[in-house]
Amino acid sequence: MGTLKLRKWDSAEHLKTQEDIVLYLEACMEEAGDDAAFIVKALGNIARAKGMTQLANESGLGHESLYTALSGEGNPSFATILKVMHALGLKLHPEIAHV
């Protein structure tokens, strides 16, 4: 019997289409509740799937600052989040919360 090799799950590897990305972000936002770092980390996963260098170019933000801001450890400004979402081809969509 051979050795089973496992590797860490990487969401970015499974975000192939814009639809995948939207469904993933919706699920993360639903799961996160008030955990802003969770949503930022999800945006970081999407950014890695799309290509961090391309995102840096399209958003006008620095490559290293993007990695830091979207790591889940950073605390990006709302302006940064909006720039990232715009560069990813995403927009915020408000709706009534049914609590």
DSSP file (Angstrom, degrees, kcal/mol; ACC not computed):
  #  RESIDUE AA STRUCTURE BP1 BP2  ACC     N-H-->O    O-->H-N    N-H-->O    O-->H-N    TCO  KAPPA ALPHA  PHI   PSI    X-CA   Y-CA   Z-CA
    1    1 A M              0   0    0      0, 0.0     2,-0.0     0, 0.0     0, 0.0   0.000 360.0 360.0 360.0 129.0    0.0    0.0    0.0
    2    2 A G        -     0   0    0      1,-0.1     2,-0.4     0, 0.0     0, 0.0  -0.202 360.0 -92.0 -78.7 168.7    1.4    3.4   -1.1
    3    3 A T        -     0   0    0      1,-0.0     2,-0.6    -2,-0.0    -1,-0.1  -0.656  35.7-130.3 -81.7 133.6    1.8    6.6    0.9
    4    4 A L        -     0   0    0     -2,-0.4     2,-0.6     2,-0.0    -1,-0.0  -0.750  20.1-153.9 -86.2 122.7   -1.1    8.9    0.6
    5    5 A K        -     0   0    0     -2,-0.6     2,-0.3     2,-0.0    -2,-0.0  -0.869  12.6-172.8-102.1 126.7    0.0   12.5   -0.2
    6    6 A L        -     0   0    0     -2,-0.6     2,-0.3     0, 0.0    -2,-0.0  -0.846   3.8-166.5-113.3 150.8   -2.2   15.3    0.9
    7    7 A R        -     0   0    0     -2,-0.3     3,-0.1     3,-0.0     2,-0.1  -0.967  34.7 -87.9-135.1 157.5   -1.8   19.0    0.1
    8    8 A K        -     0   0    0     -2,-0.3     2,-0.1     1,-0.1     0, 0.0  -0.342  47.7-108.0 -64.3 136.7   -3.5   22.0    1.5
    9    9 A W        -     0   0    0     -2,-0.1     2,-0.5     1,-0.0    -1,-0.1  -0.434  32.9-165.4 -63.6 133.2   -6.8   23.0   -0.1
   10   10 A D    >   -     0   0    0     -2,-0.1     3,-1.4     1,-0.1     4,-0.4  -0.923  11.7-164.0-127.2 105.7   -6.4   26.2   -2.2
   11   11 A S  G >  S+     0   0    0     -2,-0.5     3,-2.0     1,-0.3     4,-0.3   0.834  86.4  68.1 -55.8 -35.2   -9.7   27.8   -3.2
   12   12 A A  G >  S+     0   0    0      1,-0.3     3,-1.1     2,-0.2    -1,-0.3   0.801  90.6  62.2 -58.5 -30.3   -7.9   29.9   -5.9
   13   13 A E  G <  S+     0   0    0     -3,-1.4    -1,-0.3     1,-0.2    -2,-0.2   0.688 105.2  47.4 -68.7 -17.3   -7.3   26.7   -7.9
   14   14 A H  G <  S+     0   0    0     -3,-2.0     2,-1.1    -4,-0.4    -1,-0.2   0.327  84.8  93.5-108.7   5.7  -11.0   26.1   -8.3
   15   15 A L    <   +     0   0    0     -3,-1.1    -1,-0.1    -4,-0.3     3,-0.0  -0.728  42.1 143.6-101.8  84.2  -12.1   29.6   -9.3
   16   16 A K        +     0   0    0     -2,-1.1     2,-0.2    34,-0.0    -1,-0.2   0.812  56.9  37.4 -94.2 -34.8  -12.0   29.3  -13.1
   17   17 A T  S  > S-     0   0    0     -3,-0.2     4,-2.1     1,-0.1     5,-0.1  -0.733  81.0-112.0-119.2 165.5  -14.9   31.4  -14.3
   18   18 A Q  H  > S+     0   0    0     -2,-0.2     4,-2.5     1,-0.2     5,-0.2   0.862 120.7  54.5 -61.7 -35.6  -16.6   34.6  -13.3
   19   19 A E  H  > S+     0   0    0      2,-0.2     4,-2.6     1,-0.2     5,-0.2   0.916 106.1  50.8 -65.2 -42.8  -19.6   32.6  -12.2
   20   20 A D  H  > S+     0   0    0      1,-0.2     4,-2.5     2,-0.2    -2,-0.2   0.929 111.7  49.1 -56.2 -45.2  -17.4   30.5   -9.9
   21   21 A I  H  X S+     0   0    0     -4,-2.1     4,-2.7     2,-0.2    -2,-0.2   0.917 111.5  47.1 -63.7 -46.1  -16.0   33.7   -8.4
   22   22 A V  H  X S+     0   0    0     -4,-2.5     4,-2.6     2,-0.2    -1,-0.2   0.928 114.0  47.1 -63.8 -45.4  -19.4   35.2   -7.8
   23   23 A L  H  X S+     0   0    0     -4,-2.6     4,-2.3     2,-0.2    -2,-0.2   0.904 113.3  49.5 -63.3 -40.8  -20.8   32.1   -6.2
   24   24 A Y  H  X S+     0   0    0     -4,-2.5     4,-2.5    -5,-0.2    -2,-0.2   0.936 112.8  46.0 -62.4 -47.7  -17.7   31.7   -4.1
   25   25 A L  H  X S+     0   0    0     -4,-2.7     4,-2.7     2,-0.2     5,-0.2   0.900 111.9  51.6 -65.9 -40.0  -17.8   35.3   -2.9
   26   26 A E  H  X S+     0   0    0     -4,-2.6     4,-2.1    -5,-0.2    -1,-0.2   0.931 111.7  47.2 -59.5 -45.4  -21.5   35.1   -2.1
   27   27 A A  H  X S+     0   0    0     -4,-2.3     4,-2.4     1,-0.2    -2,-0.2   0.910 112.9  48.9 -63.6 -42.4  -21.0   31.9   -0.1
   28   28 A C  H  X S+     0   0    0     -4,-2.5     4,-2.6     1,-0.2    -1,-0.2   0.902 110.8  49.7 -64.9 -41.0  -18.1   33.5    1.8
   29   29 A M  H  X S+     0   0    0     -4,-2.7     4,-1.0     2,-0.2    -1,-0.2   0.882 112.1  48.7 -66.4 -36.5  -20.0   36.7    2.5
   30   30 A E  H  < S+     0   0    0     -4,-2.1    -2,-0.2    -5,-0.2    -1,-0.2   0.911 116.3  43.0 -65.6 -43.1  -22.9   34.5    3.8
   31   31 A E  H  < S+     0   0    0     -4,-2.4    -2,-0.2     1,-0.2    -1,-0.2   0.836 106.6  62.6 -71.1 -34.9  -20.6   32.5    6.0
   32   32 A A  H ><  +     0   0    0     -4,-2.6     3,-2.0     1,-0.2     2,-0.4   0.801  69.3 178.3 -67.8 -32.7  -18.6   35.4    7.3
   33   33 A G  T 3< S-     0   0    0     -4,-1.0    -1,-0.2     1,-0.3    -2,-0.1  -0.531  78.0 -15.3  62.9-120.2  -21.3   37.3    9.1
   34   34 A D  T 3  S+     0   0    0     -2,-0.4     2,-1.4     1,-0.0    -1,-0.3   0.256 105.2 117.2 -97.6  10.9  -19.5   40.3   10.6
   35   35 A D    X>  +     0   0    0     -3,-2.0     4,-1.3     1,-0.2     3,-0.6  -0.632  37.4 178.1 -84.7  89.8  -16.0   38.8   10.1
   36   36 A A  H 3> S+     0   0    0     -2,-1.4     4,-2.5     1,-0.2    -1,-0.2   0.851  77.4  60.2 -61.2 -36.5  -14.4   41.3    7.7
   37   37 A A  H 3> S+     0   0    0      1,-0.2     4,-2.4     2,-0.2    -1,-0.2   0.853 100.9  55.6 -61.8 -34.3  -11.1   39.5    7.6
   38   38 A F  H <> S+     0   0    0     -3,-0.6     4,-1.9     2,-0.2    -1,-0.2   0.915 110.1  44.7 -63.7 -43.5  -12.9   36.4    6.3
   39   39 A I  H  X S+     0   0    0     -4,-1.3     4,-2.3     2,-0.2    -2,-0.2   0.897 112.3  51.7 -68.4 -40.9  -14.3   38.4    3.3
   40   40 A V  H  X S+     0   0    0     -4,-2.5     4,-2.0     1,-0.2    -2,-0.2   0.910 109.3  50.5 -61.9 -42.0  -10.9   40.1    2.7
   41   41 A K  H  X S+     0   0    0     -4,-2.4     4,-2.2     2,-0.2    -1,-0.2   0.888 108.2  53.0 -63.4 -39.3   -9.2   36.7    2.6
   42   42 A A  H  X S+     0   0    0     -4,-1.9     4,-2.2     2,-0.2    -2,-0.2   0.912 108.4  49.8 -61.7 -42.4  -11.9   35.5    0.1
   43   43 A L  H  X S+     0   0    0     -4,-2.3     4,-2.7     1,-0.2    -1,-0.2   0.873 108.4  54.2 -62.8 -35.9  -11.1   38.5   -2.1
   44   44 A G  H  X S+     0   0    0     -4,-2.0     4,-2.3    26,-0.3    -2,-0.2   0.900 107.2  50.0 -63.3 -40.9   -7.4   37.5   -1.7
   45   45 A N  H  X S+     0   0    0     -4,-2.2     4,-1.9     2,-0.2    -2,-0.2   0.908 112.2  47.7 -63.4 -41.7   -8.2   34.0   -3.0
   46   46 A I  H  X S+     0   0    0     -4,-2.2     4,-2.1     2,-0.2     5,-0.2   0.915 110.2  52.7 -64.7 -42.6  -10.0   35.5   -5.9
   47   47 A A  H  X S+     0   0    0     -4,-2.7     4,-2.0     1,-0.2     8,-0.2   0.902 109.1  49.1 -60.2 -42.1   -7.2   37.8   -6.6
   48   48 A R  H  < S+     0   0    0     -4,-2.3     4,-0.2     1,-0.2    -1,-0.2   0.881 109.6  52.6 -65.5 -36.8   -4.7   34.9   -6.7
   49   49 A A  H  < S+     0   0    0     -4,-1.9    -2,-0.2     1,-0.2    -1,-0.2   0.883 115.2  40.6 -65.1 -37.7   -7.0   33.0   -9.0
   50   50 A K  H  < S-     0   0    0     -4,-2.1    -2,-0.2    -5,-0.1    -1,-0.2   0.749 128.9 -90.5 -82.0 -25.1   -7.1   36.0  -11.4
   51   51 A G     X  -     0   0    0     -4,-2.0     4,-2.3    -5,-0.2     5,-0.2   0.390  22.3-133.9 111.6 111.7   -3.4   36.8  -11.1
   52   52 A M  H  > S+     0   0    0     -4,-0.2     4,-2.5     1,-0.2     5,-0.2   0.853 105.0  53.2 -64.3 -36.8   -2.1   39.2   -8.5
   53   53 A T  H  > S+     0   0    0      2,-0.2     4,-2.2     1,-0.2    -1,-0.2   0.931 110.3  47.1 -65.4 -44.8    0.2   41.1  -11.0
   54   54 A Q  H  > S+     0   0    0      1,-0.2     4,-2.5     2,-0.2    -2,-0.2   0.912 112.6  50.4 -61.8 -42.4   -2.7   41.7  -13.4
   55   55 A L  H  X S+     0   0    0     -4,-2.3     4,-2.4    -8,-0.2     6,-0.4   0.902 108.1  52.6 -63.2 -41.4   -4.9   42.9  -10.5
   56   56 A A  H  X>S+     0   0    0     -4,-2.5     4,-1.5     1,-0.2     5,-0.7   0.924 111.9  46.3 -60.5 -44.0   -2.1   45.3   -9.3
   57   57 A N  H  <5S+     0   0    0     -4,-2.2    -2,-0.2     1,-0.2    -1,-0.2   0.921 116.1  44.1 -63.9 -44.5   -1.9   46.8  -12.8
   58   58 A E  H  <5S+     0   0    0     -4,-2.5    -2,-0.2     1,-0.2    -1,-0.2   0.789 118.8  42.1 -74.3 -28.5   -5.7   47.1  -13.2
   59   59 A S  H  <5S-     0   0    0     -4,-2.4    -1,-0.2    -5,-0.2    -2,-0.2   0.664 100.9-127.8 -92.2 -17.7   -6.3   48.5   -9.7
   60   60 A G  T  <5 +     0   0    0     -4,-1.5     2,-0.3     1,-0.3    -3,-0.2   0.606  67.9 127.6  78.4  10.9   -3.4   50.9   -9.6
   61   61 A L      < -     0   0    0     -5,-0.7    -1,-0.3    -6,-0.4    -2,-0.2  -0.715  67.1 -97.1-100.3 152.4   -2.3   49.3   -6.3
   62   62 A G     >  -     0   0    0     -2,-0.3     4,-2.1     1,-0.1     5,-0.2  -0.368  25.7-126.2 -69.1 145.7    1.2   48.0   -5.5
   63   63 A H  H  > S+     0   0    0      1,-0.2     4,-2.0     2,-0.2     5,-0.1   0.929 109.1  42.7 -56.7 -52.2    1.8   44.3   -5.8
   64   64 A E  H  > S+     0   0    0      1,-0.2     4,-2.2     2,-0.2    -1,-0.2   0.887 112.5  52.8 -66.7 -39.4    3.2   43.8   -2.3
   65   65 A S  H  > S+     0   0    0      1,-0.2     4,-2.9     2,-0.2    -1,-0.2   0.852 107.6  53.5 -66.6 -32.0    0.6   46.1   -0.7
   66   66 A L  H  X S+     0   0    0     -4,-2.1     4,-2.7     2,-0.2    -2,-0.2   0.940 107.5  49.9 -64.7 -46.8   -2.1   43.9   -2.4
   67   67 A Y  H  < S+     0   0    0     -4,-2.0     4,-0.2     1,-0.2    -2,-0.2   0.929 115.7  43.5 -56.0 -45.5   -0.7   40.7   -0.9
   68   68 A T  H >< S+     0   0    0     -4,-2.2     3,-1.1     1,-0.2     6,-0.8   0.940 115.2  47.6 -66.1 -47.7   -0.6   42.3    2.5
   69   69 A A  H 3< S+     0   0    0     -4,-2.9     3,-0.5     1,-0.2    -2,-0.2   0.856 118.1  40.9 -63.0 -36.4   -4.1   43.9    2.3
   70   70 A L  T 3< S+     0   0    0     -4,-2.7   -26,-0.3     1,-0.2    -1,-0.2   0.234  87.8  93.5-100.2  13.9   -5.8   40.7    1.0
   71   71 A S  S <  S-     0   0    0     -3,-1.1    -1,-0.2    -4,-0.2    -2,-0.1   0.686  96.5-116.6 -77.8 -17.6   -4.0   38.2    3.2
   72   72 A G  S    S+     0   0    0     -3,-0.5   -31,-0.1    -4,-0.3   -32,-0.1   0.200 109.2  74.9  94.1 -15.2   -6.7   38.3    5.9
   73   73 A E  S    S+     0   0    0     -5,-0.3    -4,-0.1   -33,-0.1    -5,-0.1   0.685  82.7  77.6 -97.6 -26.1   -4.1   39.7    8.2
   74   74 A G  S    S-     0   0    0     -6,-0.8    -5,-0.1    -7,-0.2   -34,-0.1  -0.174  73.6-137.2 -76.6 174.5   -4.1   43.2    6.7
   75   75 A N        -     0   0    0    -35,-0.0    -6,-0.1   -38,-0.0    -5,-0.1  -0.641  27.5-167.8-133.0  74.8   -6.8   45.8    7.3
   76   76 A P        -     0   0    0      0, 0.0   -36,-0.0     0, 0.0   -10,-0.0  -0.259  23.5-110.1 -68.4 151.2   -7.4   47.4    3.9
   77   77 A S     >  -     0   0    0      1,-0.1     4,-2.0     4,-0.0     5,-0.1  -0.309  27.3-111.9 -70.5 162.5   -9.4   50.6    3.6
   78   78 A F  H  > S+     0   0    0      1,-0.2     4,-2.5     2,-0.2     5,-0.2   0.856 120.0  59.0 -64.1 -33.6  -12.9   50.4    2.0
   79   79 A A  H  > S+     0   0    0      2,-0.2     4,-2.3     1,-0.2    -1,-0.2   0.894 104.8  49.6 -61.2 -40.2  -11.4   52.4   -0.9
   80   80 A T  H  > S+     0   0    0      2,-0.2     4,-2.6     1,-0.2    -2,-0.2   0.919 109.6  51.0 -64.5 -43.8   -8.9   49.5   -1.5
   81   81 A I  H  X S+     0   0    0     -4,-2.0     4,-2.8     1,-0.2    -2,-0.2   0.922 110.7  49.0 -59.3 -44.9  -11.7   46.9   -1.4
   82   82 A L  H  X S+     0   0    0     -4,-2.5     4,-2.5     2,-0.2    -1,-0.2   0.905 111.2  49.5 -62.5 -42.1  -13.7   48.9   -3.9
   83   83 A K  H  X S+     0   0    0     -4,-2.3     4,-2.5     2,-0.2    -2,-0.2   0.918 112.9  47.6 -62.0 -43.8  -10.6   49.2   -6.2
   84   84 A V  H  X S+     0   0    0     -4,-2.6     4,-1.9     2,-0.2    -2,-0.2   0.935 112.4  48.3 -63.7 -47.4  -10.0   45.5   -6.0
   85   85 A M  H  <>S+     0   0    0     -4,-2.8     5,-3.2     1,-0.2     4,-0.4   0.912 112.4  49.2 -61.6 -41.9  -13.6   44.5   -6.6
   86   86 A H  H ><5S+     0   0    0     -4,-2.5     3,-1.4     1,-0.2    -1,-0.2   0.932 110.8  49.7 -62.2 -45.3  -13.7   46.9   -9.6
   87   87 A A  H 3<5S+     0   0    0     -4,-2.5    -1,-0.2     1,-0.3    -2,-0.2   0.799 109.9  52.4 -64.2 -28.2  -10.5   45.4  -11.0
   88   88 A L  T 3<5S-     0   0    0     -4,-1.9    -1,-0.3    -5,-0.2    -2,-0.2   0.504 119.0-112.0 -83.8  -4.9  -11.9   41.9  -10.5
   89   89 A G  T < 5S+     0   0    0     -3,-1.4     2,-0.3    -4,-0.4    -3,-0.2   0.781  77.5 124.7  79.1  27.3  -15.0   42.9  -12.5
   90   90 A L      < -     0   0    0     -5,-3.2     2,-0.3    -6,-0.2    -1,-0.3  -0.822  39.8-166.1-117.3 156.2  -17.3   42.6   -9.4
   91   91 A K        -     0   0    0     -2,-0.3     2,-0.2    -3,-0.1    -9,-0.0  -0.981  28.4-104.9-138.7 155.1  -19.6   45.1   -7.7
   92   92 A L        -     0   0    0     -2,-0.3   -10,-0.0   -10,-0.0     0, 0.0  -0.514  30.3-162.2 -74.0 145.0  -21.3   45.3   -4.4
   93   93 A H        -     0   0    0     -2,-0.2     2,-0.1     2,-0.0    -1,-0.0  -0.853   6.3-152.4-133.9  98.2  -25.0   44.6   -4.5
   94   94 A P        +     0   0    0      0, 0.0     2,-0.3     0, 0.0    -2,-0.0  -0.396  22.0 165.2 -71.0 146.1  -27.1   45.7   -1.5
   95   95 A E        -     0   0    0     -2,-0.1     2,-0.3     0, 0.0    -2,-0.0  -0.967  45.2 -81.3-150.5 163.4  -30.2   43.9   -0.6
   96   96 A I        -     0   0    0     -2,-0.3     2,-0.4     1,-0.1     0, 0.0  -0.502  44.4-129.6 -70.1 128.6  -32.5   43.8    2.4
   97   97 A A        -     0   0    0     -2,-0.3     2,-0.9     1,-0.0    -1,-0.1  -0.669  12.1-153.9 -80.6 128.6  -31.2   41.5    5.2
   98   98 A H              0   0    0     -2,-0.4    -1,-0.0     1,-0.1    -2,-0.0  -0.827 360.0 360.0-104.9  93.8  -33.7   39.0    6.4
   99   99 A V              0   0    0     -2,-0.9    -1,-0.1     0, 0.0    -2,-0.0   0.424 360.0 360.0 -88.8 360.0  -32.5   38.3    9.9
